[in-house]
Every structure is written in structure tokens, then in C-alpha cells.
Amino acid sequence: CTVGEQDPTKTIAIQDLFNTSYHRGAAPITAGRAIKFTTDSVITYINEPVAADPLRLNLSFQPSLVRQNALIRLSIGQPARVNLAIFDLSGRLVRTVANAEFEKGDHLLSWNRTDDTGRRVSAGVYVIRIETADRIVSRKAVLID
């Protein structure tokens, strides 16, 4: 069976289940689970305050609802080797955005919704993860079409 929702114009849709296969960003349909449809505003920006440790690893991106490119702001308090990668919710590595030495300060990186082979990834929830020798910071990003 197929489970999803679309707007009256049939131009915007969300598909949860198709031919007994769930979308990788979808929770399984179970008894007692409800789906809430609302017209409330959605928060479209995530920002994390700067950490108190000397590394001061800070990750933010805008917008968190991504149609084309995600602009990723990285702020570090001292030079460090940084691995910035994108994962899907199953934990599969989708894209390595950066794996290099970064100087102290603010850095702006961009992810254009492609995987490591250059293919555009589908809509869904992804995890942006920054790893240094002594810290890991992760944030969720929602890709929409």
C-alpha cells in the first residue's frame, strides 16, 4: 500500500510508505501513532551557543529546511583538524563536506544536497556532523523539495 499526504494542487506531497517500503526519514506506522497536520509556523534556523571549552566548536546552518544549498557556519576557538560529514538517519555516510585543518575563527561551508558521487539526495532528514580530535557536534537538517 501507499501512505502519504498531498496538497489540493497535487504539487506538494510527503510520502511515508510505498509498496511496503518506508521512506528512510519516516517512522513506521504502528497502532496508536497519530500524524498531526498543522498550519503553525515552522522554525527554519538552528543555532547553537558557543561552547565554554577552549576549542569552542560551534555549528549552525541556515536554513534548517533546505531546498537547494545548506550554508554551514563553523566557529572554532583554536586551530584543529575538522571532519564535517553528512549522514542519513540510518547512519550511512552521504557526503564528506570537509576533512582538513581549520584555522581559529569562523568558516562558512556549503552543501549542495549531493552525495559523494555527485548525485542529488532525496528529501528527508539528515545529520550534519562535525568531528575533531576531542569533540563531536551534530545537528539535524530537513531537506525538502
N, C-alpha and C positions, 0 to 999 in steps of 0.2 A: 504494500500500500504506500501511498504518498501522503505526507503531512506537512503543511506549511500554511502561510498566510500571504495574501497579496492585496494591494490597494485596489479601489474600484477601477482605476485606469489600466490595471494589469501591467504597469511598468515597474513597480517596486514590489519585491517579494522576498520572503525568507523561507527557505526550505529546510526542514528538520530531518525528514526521513524520506528516502526514495527507494522503492523496491527492496525493502527490508535493510537498507544501509543508512546509518545515521551520518549526518554531516559531522566532520571531526570537531566542530565547535559546539555541537548540540548535546544536551543532556538526554539520556534515554527516557522514553515515555514510560511512566510507571503509574500504578494506581495511586490516586491521591495527589498527584502533581498537577499544578494549575499553571496556565500561561496568562500573564497579565498584559493586556493591551492598554496603552495609555497615550494621552497627548501631552503629558507633562514634559517640561524641558529636560534635555539630556546634558549632563556635564561633558564638555568636549575638551578639557585640558587637565592634565595631571602634572603636578609639580611637587617635588619632594624637598623639604628644607635641607639645607647643608648640614652634614653630619658634624659632630663635635670633635672627631678624631683628626689627627694631622693630615691624613690622606684627603679628607673632606670630599669623598666621592659622591657626586650629585648627578642624578639622571632625571631629565624631564624631556617631554616631547610634545609637539603640538602639530596638528590636533591629535587627540587620542582616538577619534573616529576618523580613519584615514581613507580617503578616496584615491588619491594619486601618490604623493610622497609624504613620508613622515620625517619631520625635522627633529633630530635628536640632539639635545643640548647636554654636553658632558662638562662638568666642572670638577677639577681635581686640585687638591691643595699642595701636591708635590709631584715631581716627575715620576711616572710609573708606566709599566707595560700594561696595556689595556686590551682585552679581548671583548669586542662588542658583537654579539650574535643574536639572531632572531630564531625562535623555536616555535613550532606549532604546539597545541595543547597536549599532544601525545608525547612530547619531548623530543621529537625529531628536529635536527638542525635544519633550518630552512636557508639561512644566509649568514655568512660571516661578513659584517659590515667593516670591521677594523680589527686588526691584530698587530699592534705596533706600540712603540714608545711614544708617550704623550708628554709634552712639557706641562708644567704647572700652569693653571689658568682655565679659561673657558674655551670649549671647542664645539663647533656646530657640524654635525654629520647628517647625511640624508639617506633614507632607504626608499627606493622607488617601487616597492612591492614585488620585487623579483627574487627568485631563489638563486642559489649559487650557479645554476646552469643558464640563467638569464630568462627563465620562464616566469610569467606573471603568476603570482599566487592567488588563490581564490579568497573570497570574502570569508571572514571568520575572526576568531580571537587568537592572537599571537602573543608571545612573551619576548620582550626586549631585555636582554641580559648583559650586564657589564661585569667582567671578572678581572680582578687584579691579583697580585700575589697573596693579599690578605683580606680581600673583601669581595662580596658578590652582591650586586644590586639588580633587582628585576622589576619590570613594570609591564602591565598588560596593554596591548593595543588592539583596537577593534577595526578591522578592515571592512569597509562597506563598498558596494558597487553603485 
